Amino acid sequence: MEEVKTIGVVGAGQMGSGIAQLAAVNGFQVWLLDADPKALTMATNSISNSLQRLASKGQLSQAVIGDALKRLHCTSNLKDFGTADFVVEAIAESEVVKKNLFVELDKITKASAILASNTSSISITRLASVTNRPHQVIGMHFMNPPPIMKLVEIIRGAATSDETYNATKSLAERFGKTVVCSKDYSGFIVNRILMPMINEAFFTLYTGVATKEDIDAGMKLGTNQPMGPLELADFIGLDVCLSILRVLHAGLGDAKYAPCPLLVQYVDAGRCGRKSGVGVYDYRQVSKSTKQAARL
Ligand SMILES: NC(=O)c1ccc[n+]([C@@H]2O[C@H](COP(=O)([O-])OP(=O)(O)OC[C@H]3O[C@@H](n4cnc5c(N)ncnc54)[C@H](O)[C@@H]3O)[C@@H](O)[C@H]2O)c1
């Protein structure tokens, strides 16, 4: 397996932009691709802002930031991934959409390249099955936001080789992350445990047990979590949470994973959380009042 020098990241949303940032700061050449040109512009801005925040805390120098930004290349042409040694996919949490991408990546990337998915829940074995290199396909699940969170969960598909696992683990460690390894069952470790908690928080709200504020305060102060489960769901994206719960429900076949109707309704209404301005909480009010305060 070749030494990893160039990393391709597909999907420039919350996760892909953070993974691209991590890779660029840690000395890799990075190609960042998105189907939506606006997402690439937003990603470039959010990466620059995030790097400047780290600089203001004394965690990065301006020289490191300048070098990292020079190594980061945005593209909308998958052919640019021909030079990639390692690809991380962070597009929509849909098996069909991800499989289509893996078919294309398998054709375009060099034979030695590892194809990793940042999926939160979808079977790595099934994504690998559409390629001619299932032994080089793996799950590399970063937490949100990737530059800050310490964990990378690695998921071995049925055919993932030891060589692929070791190369992925080394890469995660070069990013400064701690690795845990999961077998390939829906939701892996973190979301298998986290999503039922978030779903139960929705049921608690749906059945009128308590207000959203009290549910979040109860879990924050009562179980020492930095964010309440509803606030966390907004941060992750309610659409992402719903997709993961559907994968858990279908993959593990237990009714306890069925998504709460309130979560389904919020997503149907376009309330996807922070990224859409409204989810369980309304962030538009916050930004309006912040802007008003800034004007005063
Ligand atoms: N949000 C989280 O907290 C979180 C945490 C860990 C893992 N994940 C996983 O990471 C992945 C991405 O999640 P996200 O929150 O960054 O989503 P997001 O909606 O913020 O970003 C997804 C991006 O992918 C792009 N995209 C979609 N289909 C594409 C395609 N075929 N080709 C190129 N670009 C395409 C979209 O334009 C969008 O910019 C999902 O699989 C999700 O389950 C999310």
The ligand as an SDF file (V2000), in Angstrom:
LIG
                    3D

 44 48  0  0  0  0  0  0  0  0999 V2000
  -23.6270   15.7270   10.9530 N   0  0  0  0  0  0  0  0  0  0  0  0
  -22.9870   14.9750   11.8200 C   0  0  0  0  0  0  0  0  0  0  0  0
  -22.9260   15.2660   13.0230 O   0  0  0  0  0  0  0  0  0  0  0  0
  -22.2790   13.7270   11.3380 C   0  0  0  0  0  0  0  0  0  0  0  0
  -21.3610   13.1040   12.1920 C   0  0  0  0  0  0  0  0  0  0  0  0
  -20.6600   11.9730   11.7360 C   0  0  0  0  0  0  0  0  0  0  0  0
  -20.9210   11.4870   10.4560 C   0  0  0  0  0  0  0  0  0  0  0  0
  -21.8420   12.1060    9.6520 N   0  0  0  0  0  0  0  0  0  0  0  0
  -22.0610   11.5590    8.3060 C   0  0  0  0  0  0  0  0  0  0  0  0
  -21.2930   12.3200    7.3990 O   0  0  0  0  0  0  0  0  0  0  0  0
  -21.9800   12.3760    6.1310 C   0  0  0  0  0  0  0  0  0  0  0  0
  -22.1990   13.8280    5.7420 C   0  0  0  0  0  0  0  0  0  0  0  0
  -22.9560   14.4580    6.7700 O   0  0  0  0  0  0  0  0  0  0  0  0
  -22.9880   16.0600    6.8940 P   0  0  0  0  0  0  0  0  0  0  0  0
  -23.6340   16.3420    8.1930 O   0  0  0  0  0  0  0  0  0  0  0  0
  -21.6560   16.6450    6.5580 O   0  0  0  0  0  0  0  0  0  0  0  0
  -24.0260   16.4140    5.7110 O   0  0  0  0  0  0  0  0  0  0  0  0
  -24.2340   17.8240    4.9690 P   0  0  0  0  0  0  0  0  0  0  0  0
  -25.6410   17.8020    4.4870 O   0  0  0  0  0  0  0  0  0  0  0  0
  -23.7540   18.9520    5.8140 O   0  0  0  0  0  0  0  0  0  0  0  0
  -23.2190   17.7260    3.7110 O   0  0  0  0  0  0  0  0  0  0  0  0
  -23.3280   16.7860    2.6810 C   0  0  0  0  0  0  0  0  0  0  0  0
  -22.7150   17.4020    1.4210 C   0  0  0  0  0  0  0  0  0  0  0  0
  -22.6210   16.3810    0.4180 O   0  0  0  0  0  0  0  0  0  0  0  0
  -22.9400   16.9550   -0.8370 C   0  0  0  0  0  0  0  0  0  0  0  0
  -23.3580   15.8640   -1.7120 N   0  0  0  0  0  0  0  0  0  0  0  0
  -24.4860   15.1090   -1.6160 C   0  0  0  0  0  0  0  0  0  0  0  0
  -24.4690   14.1570   -2.5730 N   0  0  0  0  0  0  0  0  0  0  0  0
  -23.3050   14.3130   -3.2840 C   0  0  0  0  0  0  0  0  0  0  0  0
  -22.7020   13.6190   -4.3580 C   0  0  0  0  0  0  0  0  0  0  0  0
  -23.2940   12.5620   -4.9350 N   0  0  0  0  0  0  0  0  0  0  0  0
  -21.4960   14.0410   -4.8000 N   0  0  0  0  0  0  0  0  0  0  0  0
  -20.8900   15.1010   -4.2410 C   0  0  0  0  0  0  0  0  0  0  0  0
  -21.4060   15.7950   -3.1960 N   0  0  0  0  0  0  0  0  0  0  0  0
  -22.6010   15.4010   -2.7270 C   0  0  0  0  0  0  0  0  0  0  0  0
  -24.0260   17.9720   -0.5320 C   0  0  0  0  0  0  0  0  0  0  0  0
  -24.0870   18.9660   -1.5490 O   0  0  0  0  0  0  0  0  0  0  0  0
  -23.5660   18.5270    0.8230 C   0  0  0  0  0  0  0  0  0  0  0  0
  -22.7440   19.6850    0.6610 O   0  0  0  0  0  0  0  0  0  0  0  0
  -23.2550   11.5510    6.2910 C   0  0  0  0  0  0  0  0  0  0  0  0
  -23.0060   10.2420    5.8680 O   0  0  0  0  0  0  0  0  0  0  0  0
  -23.4880   11.6210    7.8050 C   0  0  0  0  0  0  0  0  0  0  0  0
  -24.2470   10.5390    8.2770 O   0  0  0  0  0  0  0  0  0  0  0  0
  -22.5060   13.2190   10.0580 C   0  0  0  0  0  0  0  0  0  0  0  0
  1  2  1  0
  2  3  2  0
  2  4  1  0
  4  5  1  0
  4 44  2  0
  5  6  2  0
  6  7  1  0
  7  8  2  0
  8  9  1  0
  8 44  1  0
  9 10  1  0
  9 42  1  0
 10 11  1  0
 11 12  1  0
 11 40  1  0
 12 13  1  0
 13 14  1  0
 14 15  2  0
 14 16  1  0
 14 17  1  0
 17 18  1  0
 18 19  2  0
 18 20  1  0
 18 21  1  0
 21 22  1  0
 22 23  1  0
 23 24  1  0
 23 38  1  0
 24 25  1  0
 25 26  1  0
 25 36  1  0
 26 27  1  0
 26 35  1  0
 27 28  2  0
 28 29  1  0
 29 30  1  0
 29 35  2  0
 30 31  1  0
 30 32  2  0
 32 33  1  0
 33 34  2  0
 34 35  1  0
 36 37  1  0
 36 38  1  0
 38 39  1  0
 40 41  1  0
 40 42  1  0
 42 43  1  0
M  CHG  2   8   1  16  -1
M  END
$$$$
